[in-house]
Amino acid sequence: MIDTSIQTNVRSKPILPLSTTLGPVHIAVTERQKALTIWQDVVGLDLISEDGNALSMGAGGKVLIVLETGATRPVTPRTIGLYHVAIHVPTRADLAQVAVRALQRNVRISPTDHLVSEAIYLWDLDGNGIEITFETPWRGTLGDPDKGQTYAVTTEGKPHSGRDPIDLDGLLGELGENPVLASRMPAGTRIGHVHVHVNDLNVAMEFYRDVLGFAGFLLIQSFGMGDVGLDYMPHTLAFNVWSGPNAGLPPAGSAGLRWFTIVLPDAESLAALKERLERAGAPLDVIGNDVETRDPSGNRIRLELAA
């Protein structure tokens, strides 16, 4: 049982080193070709390697997503697990390329302007959520609607919903008059954030902030979500209670999140994190050279050292 006695103080500095990053996200899917139809052909990830039922997908030779085939059913709605994984692209034109690939294949997308980022949402054929994001923190800041603040404010002081639709014509204009269409994501693409379903916002914030050691950015009860990060917006991890307070882990064989990875820069940081987990009573399992834990709702997290 996680010790949740620490009082919530949402704004804080991270305990983790600022060079902490997110590593590969492992996701269960049903069939190889169904998965590649979206993750390779639309998202634009390279199939870097294939080992048994594990498809290592990435960009510029770096593995970002590991798809594990063999799930016997699609994502089970209203359960704990992945809401979406966000893949950050280096330029706005790269975001436009994703939109083109989706439109060419009649894949439904939801282009959304969060002010501190622009995002294209889509889903694979098993129901796994995907966000392609171009981070734009220089455009404004986020506030706390629970305290009567506007959710987002531009650098000019104008309120912004944080959920406006992106002007697709303007986005596609990034490609110029004679665009060269790309089939793959460029080097420099990375995991931007991971967003998961949990049972309790306060308990999740206390775990991700006080135990794992991220800074608490926002905890918005009226939205039913919270997020944590390092020293900059947007967030590194987000969590919501939109599956309901009694949501459980998905049935065995379901597509969805297997685990996500947090990469620590040095052995001292990893040792300190393990100590915080032990002190909080969180589960700890050694798997090869990695350590695995779970958040209070059961989402699996692997901890590893940077290569």
C-alpha positions as CSV (number, residue, x, y, z in Angstrom):
1,M,0.0,0.0,0.0
2,I,1.4,3.4,-1.0
3,D,1.8,5.8,1.9
4,T,-0.4,8.8,0.9
5,S,0.0,10.9,4.1
6,I,2.0,13.6,2.3
7,Q,-0.2,16.7,1.7
8,T,-0.8,17.7,-1.9
9,N,1.2,20.8,-2.9
10,V,0.8,20.7,-6.7
11,R,3.5,23.1,-7.7
12,S,6.9,21.8,-6.8
13,K,10.5,21.3,-8.1
14,P,11.4,17.8,-9.3
15,I,13.5,15.5,-7.2
16,L,14.5,13.6,-10.3
17,P,17.5,14.9,-12.3
18,L,16.4,17.2,-15.2
19,S,18.2,14.8,-17.6
20,T,15.6,12.1,-16.8
21,T,13.8,11.0,-19.9
22,L,11.1,8.6,-21.0
23,G,12.2,5.4,-22.7
24,P,10.4,2.9,-24.9
25,V,6.7,2.3,-24.2
26,H,5.6,-1.3,-24.5
27,I,2.1,-1.8,-25.9
28,A,0.1,-5.1,-26.6
29,V,-1.6,-5.4,-30.0
30,T,-3.5,-8.3,-31.6
31,E,-1.9,-8.7,-35.0
32,R,1.3,-7.6,-36.7
33,Q,-0.1,-6.2,-39.9
34,K,-3.0,-4.4,-38.2
35,A,-0.5,-2.7,-35.9
36,L,1.9,-1.7,-38.7
37,T,-1.0,-0.2,-40.7
38,I,-1.2,2.6,-38.2
39,W,2.1,2.7,-36.3
40,Q,4.3,2.4,-39.5
41,D,2.1,3.7,-42.3
42,V,0.4,6.6,-40.6
43,V,2.4,7.5,-37.5
44,G,5.6,6.9,-39.6
45,L,7.7,4.9,-37.2
46,D,10.4,2.6,-38.7
47,L,10.4,-1.1,-37.9
48,I,13.9,-1.2,-36.4
49,S,13.9,-4.8,-35.3
50,E,11.7,-7.8,-34.7
51,D,12.3,-10.4,-32.1
52,G,9.7,-13.0,-31.6
53,N,6.4,-11.2,-31.1
54,A,8.1,-7.9,-30.2
55,L,8.2,-5.2,-32.9
56,S,10.6,-2.4,-32.0
57,M,9.5,0.8,-33.7
58,G,11.3,4.1,-33.7
59,A,12.9,7.0,-35.6
60,G,16.5,7.8,-36.5
61,G,17.5,4.3,-35.2
62,K,16.1,5.0,-31.7
63,V,13.4,2.6,-30.3
64,L,10.4,4.5,-29.1
65,I,7.5,2.0,-29.1
66,V,7.7,-1.8,-28.7
67,L,4.5,-3.5,-30.0
68,E,3.9,-6.9,-28.5
69,T,1.6,-9.0,-30.8
70,G,-0.6,-11.8,-29.5
71,A,-3.3,-9.9,-27.6
72,T,-6.5,-11.8,-27.9
73,R,-8.9,-8.8,-27.7
74,P,-8.7,-5.1,-28.4
75,V,-8.4,-2.5,-25.7
76,T,-11.0,-3.0,-23.0
77,P,-12.9,0.3,-22.4
78,R,-13.1,1.9,-18.9
79,T,-10.1,0.1,-17.5
80,I,-6.8,1.1,-16.0
81,G,-4.0,1.5,-18.5
82,L,-3.0,3.7,-21.5
83,Y,-5.0,6.7,-22.4
84,H,-2.4,7.7,-25.0
85,V,1.3,7.8,-25.7
86,A,2.5,11.1,-27.1
87,I,5.2,11.1,-29.7
88,H,6.9,14.5,-30.1
89,V,8.2,15.6,-33.5
90,P,11.0,18.1,-34.0
91,T,9.1,20.6,-36.3
92,R,5.6,21.7,-37.1
93,A,6.1,20.5,-40.7
94,D,6.6,17.0,-39.2
95,L,3.2,17.3,-37.6
96,A,1.8,18.3,-40.9
97,Q,3.3,15.2,-42.5
98,V,1.4,13.0,-40.1
99,A,-1.8,14.7,-41.0
100,V,-1.2,14.1,-44.7
101,R,-0.4,10.4,-44.1
102,A,-3.7,10.0,-42.1
103,L,-5.8,11.9,-44.6
104,Q,-4.4,9.9,-47.5
105,R,-5.5,6.7,-45.8
106,N,-8.9,7.9,-44.5
107,V,-7.7,7.5,-40.9
108,R,-9.7,9.6,-38.4
109,I,-7.7,12.2,-36.6
110,S,-8.5,14.9,-34.1
111,P,-6.1,17.9,-34.5
112,T,-6.1,20.0,-31.3
113,D,-4.4,23.2,-30.2
114,H,-3.4,23.0,-26.5
115,L,-1.5,26.3,-26.7
116,V,1.6,24.8,-25.0
117,S,1.5,22.1,-27.7
118,E,-0.3,21.2,-30.9
119,A,-1.5,17.6,-31.2
120,I,-2.9,15.1,-33.6
121,Y,-4.9,12.4,-31.9
122,L,-5.6,9.0,-33.5
123,W,-6.0,5.4,-32.5
124,D,-4.5,2.1,-33.7
125,L,-6.9,-0.6,-34.9
126,D,-6.9,-2.2,-31.4
127,G,-7.9,1.1,-29.7
128,N,-4.6,2.1,-28.4
129,G,-4.5,5.9,-28.1
130,I,-1.7,7.9,-29.9
131,E,-0.9,11.6,-29.8
132,I,1.6,13.1,-32.2
133,T,2.7,16.4,-30.6
134,F,4.7,19.5,-31.5
135,E,5.5,21.2,-28.2
136,T,5.1,25.0,-28.2
137,P,5.7,26.2,-24.6
138,W,6.7,29.7,-25.8
139,R,3.1,30.4,-26.9
140,G,1.7,30.6,-23.4
141,T,1.1,29.0,-20.0
142,L,-1.5,26.8,-18.3
143,G,-3.7,27.9,-15.3
144,D,-5.9,26.1,-12.8
145,P,-9.6,26.2,-13.6
146,D,-10.4,24.9,-10.0
147,K,-9.1,28.3,-8.8
148,G,-11.1,30.3,-11.2
149,Q,-8.2,30.7,-13.7
150,T,-8.4,30.3,-17.5
151,Y,-7.0,26.9,-18.5
152,A,-4.6,28.5,-20.9
153,V,-3.3,32.0,-21.4
154,T,-1.2,33.2,-24.4
155,T,2.0,35.2,-23.9
156,E,0.0,38.3,-24.9
157,G,-2.4,37.6,-21.9
158,K,-5.3,36.4,-24.0
159,P,-7.4,33.5,-22.7
160,H,-7.3,30.2,-24.7
161,S,-9.4,27.1,-24.2
162,G,-6.4,24.8,-24.6
163,R,-8.7,22.6,-26.8
164,D,-9.2,24.7,-29.9
165,P,-9.1,22.8,-33.2
166,I,-6.0,23.3,-35.3
167,D,-6.5,25.1,-38.6
168,L,-5.6,22.2,-40.9
169,D,-5.1,24.5,-43.9
170,G,-2.6,26.5,-41.9
171,L,-0.9,23.4,-40.7
172,L,-0.6,21.8,-44.1
173,G,0.8,25.2,-45.3
174,E,3.9,24.3,-43.4
175,L,4.8,22.0,-46.2
176,G,5.1,24.7,-48.8
177,E,3.8,25.0,-52.3
178,N,5.5,21.9,-53.7
179,P,5.7,19.6,-50.7
180,V,7.9,16.6,-50.5
181,L,5.8,14.1,-48.6
182,A,7.6,11.9,-46.0
183,S,6.7,8.4,-45.2
184,R,8.7,8.2,-41.9
185,M,9.3,10.3,-38.8
186,P,12.7,12.1,-38.7
187,A,15.6,11.6,-36.3
188,G,15.0,13.6,-33.1
189,T,11.5,12.3,-32.7
190,R,11.0,11.2,-29.0
191,I,8.4,10.1,-26.5
192,G,6.9,13.4,-25.4
193,H,4.7,12.0,-22.6
194,V,2.6,9.1,-21.4
195,H,-1.0,9.6,-20.2
196,V,-2.6,6.8,-18.2
197,H,-6.0,6.0,-16.6
198,V,-5.9,5.8,-12.7
199,N,-8.5,5.4,-9.9
200,D,-7.7,8.4,-7.8
201,L,-6.1,11.8,-8.7
202,N,-4.7,12.7,-5.3
203,V,-3.1,9.3,-4.8
204,A,-1.7,9.3,-8.3
205,M,-0.2,12.8,-7.8
206,E,1.4,11.8,-4.5
207,F,3.0,8.8,-6.2
208,Y,4.2,10.5,-9.4
209,R,5.4,13.6,-7.6
210,D,6.5,12.6,-4.1
211,V,7.7,9.0,-4.8
212,L,8.8,9.0,-8.4
213,G,10.1,12.5,-8.0
214,F,8.5,14.6,-10.8
215,A,7.3,18.1,-10.3
216,G,3.6,18.4,-9.8
217,F,2.3,20.8,-12.5
218,L,-1.5,20.6,-12.4
219,L,-4.2,18.7,-10.5
220,I,-7.6,19.7,-11.9
221,Q,-10.4,18.0,-10.1
222,S,-13.0,19.6,-12.4
223,F,-11.3,18.0,-15.4
224,G,-10.5,14.8,-13.6
225,M,-6.9,14.9,-14.6
226,G,-3.4,15.8,-13.4
227,D,0.1,16.0,-14.8
228,V,3.7,16.1,-13.7
229,G,7.0,16.8,-15.3
230,L,10.5,18.1,-14.9
231,D,11.2,21.9,-15.2
232,Y,9.2,22.8,-18.3
233,M,5.8,22.5,-19.8
234,P,4.3,20.4,-21.3
235,H,4.0,17.5,-18.9
236,T,6.1,14.3,-18.9
237,L,3.3,12.1,-17.4
238,A,-0.4,12.7,-17.2
239,F,-3.2,10.8,-15.5
240,N,-7.0,10.9,-15.5
241,V,-10.0,9.2,-13.8
242,W,-12.2,9.1,-16.9
243,S,-12.5,5.3,-16.7
244,G,-14.3,5.8,-13.3
245,P,-13.2,5.4,-9.7
246,N,-13.9,1.7,-9.7
247,A,-12.0,0.9,-12.9
248,G,-9.9,-2.2,-12.7
249,L,-7.0,-3.6,-14.7
250,P,-8.0,-5.0,-18.1
251,P,-8.7,-8.7,-18.5
252,A,-5.8,-10.9,-19.5
253,G,-5.1,-10.8,-23.2
254,S,-6.3,-7.3,-23.8
255,A,-4.4,-4.9,-26.0
256,G,-3.1,-1.9,-24.2
257,L,-0.2,-0.7,-22.1
258,R,2.3,-3.3,-20.9
259,W,4.6,-0.8,-19.3
260,F,6.4,2.5,-19.9
261,T,10.0,3.3,-19.2
262,I,11.7,6.0,-17.2
263,V,15.4,6.4,-17.9
264,L,17.6,7.7,-15.1
265,P,21.0,9.3,-16.0
266,D,23.1,7.7,-13.3
267,A,23.2,4.9,-10.7
268,E,22.9,7.3,-7.8
269,S,19.6,8.7,-9.1
270,L,18.2,5.2,-9.6
271,A,19.3,4.1,-6.1
272,A,17.6,7.1,-4.6
273,L,14.4,6.4,-6.5
274,K,14.4,2.7,-5.4
275,E,14.8,4.0,-1.8
276,R,11.8,6.3,-2.2
277,L,9.7,3.4,-3.6
278,E,10.7,1.1,-0.8
279,R,9.9,3.7,1.8
280,A,6.5,4.2,0.2
281,G,5.8,0.5,0.2
282,A,5.5,0.4,-3.6
283,P,6.2,-2.9,-5.4
284,L,9.7,-3.5,-6.6
285,D,10.8,-6.3,-9.0
286,V,14.2,-6.7,-10.5
287,I,13.9,-7.8,-14.2
288,G,17.3,-8.2,-15.8
289,N,19.1,-4.9,-15.4
290,D,15.9,-3.0,-14.9
291,V,13.6,-2.4,-11.9
292,E,9.9,-2.6,-12.3
293,T,7.3,-0.9,-10.1
294,R,3.6,-0.1,-10.4
295,D,1.6,3.0,-9.6
296,P,-1.2,2.7,-7.0
297,S,-3.7,1.8,-9.8
298,G,-1.5,-0.9,-11.2
299,N,0.1,0.8,-14.2
300,R,3.5,-0.9,-14.7
301,I,6.7,1.3,-14.9
302,R,10.2,0.1,-15.8
303,L,13.2,2.1,-14.4
304,E,16.5,1.8,-16.2
305,L,19.8,3.5,-16.5
306,A,20.8,5.6,-19.5
307,A,23.1,3.7,-21.9
